Amino acid sequence: MTVDGIIELLKKLLDVLLVWMALYYVLRSLRKNVKMVLLFKGIMIIFVLKLVSDWLDLVTIGYLLDYVIMWGPLALIIVFQPEIRNVLEQLGRSQLLGRHKVLTVDEREKMVYEIVQAVDYLRKNRIGALIVLERDNSLNEYITKSKKIYADISSDLLISLFFPNNPMHDGGVIIQGNQITSAGAVFPTSDNMHISKRLGTRHRAALGISETCDCISLIVSEETGRLSIAIDGELHYNLTLDEVKLSLLEELRPKKNILINDEEDLNEEDN
């Protein structure tokens, strides 16, 4: 094979690689955005109906579906503009090399211990709280609009941030790695119609940020002291302290290079 042939082959491989990378990030964003998943399912249903109508020679429904497919993309851009914008923003927030810091087993356990100690105190004293833990998707958009802290995690600091007399207690605390990055953060509230009307703004904000990012949102109810966690657009309500601890430990484990990470975790636990 000549040099020109090798260069041409490399160009084709690069072209295919870039297409697959773009497809991968789009699909990953769809998976983590509840609204876009529903939109994607709706599009698939329309195409399936079109195939069935063509196969059974259903003239009327096929005629209508032709118009839907013809004008559908323009209608989707107009109707679902906020959701499409969220996906593009999420792609921009994504960290190509994963989360900014992969915590060791000891660091994860210490961080979870401090968080659990804090929420235990908060729930017993009916102090509302919203703690958001960053994972692969960056939360810098919300950090820049909140009060910067950049302090090591401690239960005492978390409790003081949510204490009723603290001017930042109504907002959320953002944790990156094993540091408290900011407090008083404001997140978008979910417009999910299936949420119980008994749940307030704090729960809706936790669910809203989990619908657009892959973060973990931990909520302490001010009225009841109950603990909840929102992950991937799902709200797990009224959890026990042990359930919160186990959920945090599991969700904070590195998802990439899982075989390598599991071996490292086992080695660290053995030591």
LUMTORFI-418901 format. One line per 4 residues: number of its first residue (from 1); their letters; for each residue x, y, z of C-alpha. Coordinates in pm, 1 decimal. Last residue first. Layout:
N
NUM	a	X Y Z ~ ...
***
This chain:
271
271	ndee	-460.5 -294.2 5235.6 ~ -724.2 -541.7 5123.4 ~ -971.8 -256.6 5077.0 ~ -720.5 -66.5 4862.8
267	nlde	-651.5 -375.0 4650.5 ~ -1023.3 -442.3 4611.1 ~ -1087.7 -82.7 4508.2 ~ -803.1 -95.4 4256.2
263	edni	-944.3 -416.6 4107.6 ~ -1289.8 -261.9 4088.4 ~ -1145.6 48.5 3924.0 ~ -969.1 -154.7 3658.6
259	link	-1280.8 -353.7 3578.9 ~ -1498.3 -40.1 3583.0 ~ -1287.2 151.6 3336.8 ~ -1554.7 419.2 3360.3
255	kprl	-1837.0 405.3 3615.5 ~ -1637.9 540.8 3908.7 ~ -1823.8 474.1 4236.1 ~ -2022.7 774.0 4352.7
251	eell	-2358.3 607.8 4280.1 ~ -2284.1 305.4 4499.3 ~ -2150.2 492.4 4800.4 ~ -2430.2 748.0 4776.8
247	slkv	-2700.5 480.6 4756.1 ~ -2555.8 285.8 5049.9 ~ -2549.1 596.5 5271.5 ~ -2897.5 710.0 5172.5
243	edlt	-3037.0 362.1 5234.7 ~ -2870.4 354.7 5577.2 ~ -3025.8 690.8 5669.6 ~ -3368.4 564.6 5567.1
239	lnyh	-3529.1 686.4 5248.2 ~ -3855.8 881.4 5225.2 ~ -3859.6 946.3 4848.8 ~ -3649.0 819.8 4562.3
235	legd	-3704.8 1083.6 4294.1 ~ -3620.9 987.2 3937.0 ~ -3482.4 1228.5 3676.1 ~ -3144.8 1055.8 3651.6
231	iais	-3095.3 1060.1 4029.7 ~ -3302.6 1240.1 4294.8 ~ -3248.0 1134.8 4657.6 ~ -3489.1 1175.6 4946.9
227	lrgt	-3465.2 1206.7 5325.7 ~ -3760.6 1283.1 5550.3 ~ -3736.7 1559.1 5810.7 ~ -4111.8 1616.4 5783.0
223	eesv	-4155.4 1989.5 5718.3 ~ -3796.9 2090.0 5630.5 ~ -3747.7 1789.8 5404.9 ~ -3384.7 1688.5 5361.3
219	ilsi	-3289.6 1644.3 4996.8 ~ -2992.3 1476.1 4828.2 ~ -2937.7 1542.6 4458.1 ~ -2690.5 1321.1 4271.8
215	cdct	-2560.4 1461.3 3942.6 ~ -2605.0 1316.9 3593.8 ~ -2734.4 1648.5 3462.4 ~ -3054.7 1772.4 3294.9
211	esig	-3318.9 1565.9 3475.7 ~ -3116.7 1558.1 3799.2 ~ -3122.7 1940.1 3807.7 ~ -3503.3 1938.4 3791.5
207	laar	-3548.2 1662.4 4049.5 ~ -3348.7 1851.1 4310.1 ~ -3525.5 2176.1 4218.0 ~ -3864.7 2007.2 4251.0
203	hrtg	-3769.8 1864.0 4589.8 ~ -3658.3 2205.5 4720.4 ~ -3960.1 2380.0 4568.9 ~ -4210.6 2178.3 4768.2
199	lrks	-4348.4 1826.3 4766.1 ~ -4712.4 1794.6 4872.7 ~ -4819.1 1841.8 4511.7 ~ -4684.1 1495.1 4440.1
195	ihmn	-4471.0 1489.4 4127.6 ~ -4647.5 1332.9 3828.5 ~ -4675.3 1661.7 3637.2 ~ -4298.2 1684.7 3591.1
191	dstp	-4222.7 2056.4 3556.1 ~ -3891.6 2019.5 3735.2 ~ -3735.0 2322.9 3898.0 ~ -3416.5 2475.8 3758.8
187	fvag	-3140.2 2508.5 4019.5 ~ -3034.9 2796.5 4247.1 ~ -2706.2 2765.7 4437.3 ~ -2682.2 2918.5 4785.2
183	asti	-2362.2 2731.5 4855.4 ~ -2042.3 2661.1 4661.9 ~ -1754.2 2420.8 4608.2 ~ -1783.8 2185.1 4904.5
179	qngq	-1488.7 1957.8 4837.1 ~ -1444.5 1580.2 4804.4 ~ -1499.9 1564.6 4430.1 ~ -1724.5 1857.4 4351.2
175	iivg	-2001.5 1928.6 4602.7 ~ -2269.6 2189.0 4536.2 ~ -2484.7 2322.0 4822.0 ~ -2837.6 2428.1 4737.5
171	gdhm	-3022.8 2749.2 4818.2 ~ -3254.5 2838.0 5108.2 ~ -2977.3 2820.1 5369.6 ~ -2763.6 3091.0 5205.5
167	pnnp	-2853.0 3377.7 5445.4 ~ -2765.7 3153.2 5745.6 ~ -3015.2 3202.0 6027.6 ~ -3198.5 2881.2 5937.8
163	ffls	-2883.3 2663.3 5951.7 ~ -2823.7 2515.4 5606.6 ~ -2461.9 2630.3 5569.3 ~ -2391.5 2558.5 5938.2
159	illd	-2496.6 2194.9 5900.6 ~ -2275.8 2146.0 5594.3 ~ -1978.2 2302.2 5774.7 ~ -2024.5 2083.0 6081.0
155	ssid	-2059.1 1768.9 5869.5 ~ -1725.9 1834.1 5701.0 ~ -1629.4 1848.3 5335.4 ~ -1309.9 2032.4 5252.2
151	ayik	-1363.6 2391.5 5146.0 ~ -1399.2 2563.7 4808.8 ~ -1659.6 2821.5 4925.3 ~ -1797.4 3014.7 4629.6
147	kskt	-2140.1 3178.5 4670.3 ~ -2369.0 3102.3 4377.0 ~ -2407.7 3216.1 4014.4 ~ -2069.1 3079.1 3900.5
143	iyen	-2145.2 2747.4 4069.5 ~ -2465.4 2700.1 3871.1 ~ -2295.6 2706.0 3530.3 ~ -1996.8 2525.0 3682.0
139	lsnd	-2210.5 2215.0 3739.0 ~ -1996.3 1991.9 3514.6 ~ -2142.1 1664.5 3392.2 ~ -1941.4 1356.5 3496.5
135	relv	-2039.2 1354.2 3865.5 ~ -2135.2 1655.9 4074.3 ~ -2298.7 1608.8 4412.7 ~ -2599.4 1827.4 4490.8
131	ilag	-2699.9 1886.5 4853.8 ~ -3041.7 2038.6 4925.9 ~ -3133.6 2103.6 5289.0 ~ -3432.8 2172.2 5513.7
127	irnk	-3381.6 2177.2 5889.8 ~ -3629.3 1960.8 6080.1 ~ -3395.3 1912.1 6379.1 ~ -3372.9 1533.4 6343.5
123	rlyd	-3350.1 1567.0 5966.7 ~ -3063.2 1815.8 5983.6 ~ -2860.4 1616.1 6235.6 ~ -2885.5 1298.3 6027.2
119	vaqv	-2821.7 1503.1 5714.0 ~ -2488.2 1620.2 5854.7 ~ -2368.7 1280.2 5974.7 ~ -2465.9 1129.3 5639.6
115	ieyv	-2269.9 1395.6 5450.5 ~ -1960.2 1349.5 5668.8 ~ -1973.0 970.1 5631.6 ~ -2028.4 997.5 5255.9
111	mker	-1715.0 1211.0 5222.9 ~ -1509.2 977.0 5440.0 ~ -1628.2 670.9 5248.5 ~ -1557.2 829.3 4913.5
107	edvt	-1211.5 945.6 5019.3 ~ -1122.5 602.4 5160.2 ~ -1237.7 424.8 4843.7 ~ -1041.7 664.1 4624.3
103	lvkh	-1213.4 954.1 4453.2 ~ -1188.3 1011.5 4081.0 ~ -1139.6 1383.3 4026.0 ~ -1260.0 1621.2 3755.6
99	rgll	-1523.1 1375.8 3639.8 ~ -1478.8 1227.5 3297.0 ~ -1203.1 1313.7 3049.1 ~ -1439.0 1474.5 2800.6
95	qsrg	-1607.7 1678.0 3072.9 ~ -1962.0 1745.9 2967.4 ~ -2084.8 2101.6 3017.5 ~ -2098.3 2177.2 2645.7
91	lqel	-2282.7 1854.4 2576.0 ~ -2523.6 1947.4 2855.4 ~ -2581.0 2286.5 2698.2 ~ -2662.8 2118.8 2366.7
87	vnri	-2903.6 1881.4 2541.8 ~ -3064.0 2168.7 2734.3 ~ -3110.6 2367.0 2411.7 ~ -3293.3 2070.4 2257.5
83	epqf	-3518.7 2054.2 2564.9 ~ -3594.9 2428.1 2555.2 ~ -3664.7 2422.2 2176.3 ~ -3910.1 2134.4 2203.0
79	viil	-4205.5 2298.7 2030.9 ~ -4015.0 2497.4 1767.3 ~ -3742.6 2245.2 1684.7 ~ -3995.3 1962.6 1696.4
75	alpg	-4228.4 2143.3 1454.5 ~ -3946.1 2192.9 1204.3 ~ -3844.0 1827.2 1229.1 ~ -4207.0 1709.4 1197.5
71	wmiv	-4291.4 1888.1 873.9 ~ -4211.3 1604.9 633.7 ~ -4246.7 1321.6 886.5 ~ -4588.3 1445.8 997.9
67	ydll	-4695.2 1504.3 638.6 ~ -4597.9 1151.2 540.2 ~ -4768.9 1024.4 856.2 ~ -5099.2 1169.6 738.3
63	ygit	-5075.3 998.6 399.0 ~ -4975.3 669.1 561.5 ~ -5272.7 693.1 797.5 ~ -5505.0 740.1 500.0
59	vldl	-5348.7 486.0 263.3 ~ -5300.1 185.1 488.5 ~ -5101.2 -42.3 256.4 ~ -5039.2 -303.4 527.4
55	wdsv	-4658.9 -280.3 488.0 ~ -4665.3 95.0 423.9 ~ -4885.9 152.8 729.2 ~ -4661.8 -69.5 943.8
51	lklv	-4347.5 116.6 836.4 ~ -4511.4 452.6 907.4 ~ -4634.0 334.2 1246.8 ~ -4278.1 228.9 1331.7
47	fiim	-4148.4 571.0 1223.2 ~ -4404.9 748.6 1443.6 ~ -4323.7 524.9 1741.3 ~ -3951.8 600.1 1703.8
43	igkf	-4021.9 974.6 1708.5 ~ -4226.8 939.2 2027.1 ~ -3951.8 736.6 2193.2 ~ -3698.6 1011.8 2111.4
39	llvm	-3927.4 1276.0 2265.0 ~ -3969.0 1066.9 2580.1 ~ -3590.3 1028.9 2605.5 ~ -3551.8 1402.8 2544.1
35	kvnk	-3775.2 1477.5 2841.2 ~ -3588.4 1242.4 3073.2 ~ -3243.6 1377.6 2991.5 ~ -2966.5 1138.8 3099.9
31	rlsr	-3019.7 886.9 2820.4 ~ -3050.9 1161.0 2559.7 ~ -2717.6 1309.7 2666.0 ~ -2550.5 971.3 2631.7
27	lvyy	-2711.4 927.8 2289.3 ~ -2579.1 1266.8 2174.3 ~ -2233.5 1199.6 2319.3 ~ -2210.1 861.9 2144.4
23	lamw	-2340.3 990.8 1811.6 ~ -2077.7 1266.1 1807.9 ~ -1805.1 1014.7 1894.3 ~ -1932.8 773.5 1628.7
19	vllv	-1922.7 1046.2 1361.8 ~ -1573.5 1153.7 1468.0 ~ -1448.4 793.3 1450.5 ~ -1597.2 739.8 1103.1
15	dllk	-1418.3 1048.6 968.6 ~ -1095.4 955.1 1143.9 ~ -1106.6 607.4 990.3 ~ -1172.1 759.2 647.8
11	klle	-881.2 999.7 688.2 ~ -654.0 718.0 803.9 ~ -742.8 518.3 492.2 ~ -663.4 815.4 267.1
7	iigd	-328.5 862.0 440.6 ~ -246.8 490.7 397.4 ~ -338.1 504.7 27.3 ~ -125.0 814.2 -27.2
3	vtm	169.8 638.8 138.9 ~ 129.8 341.7 -96.9 ~ 0.0 0.0 0.0
***
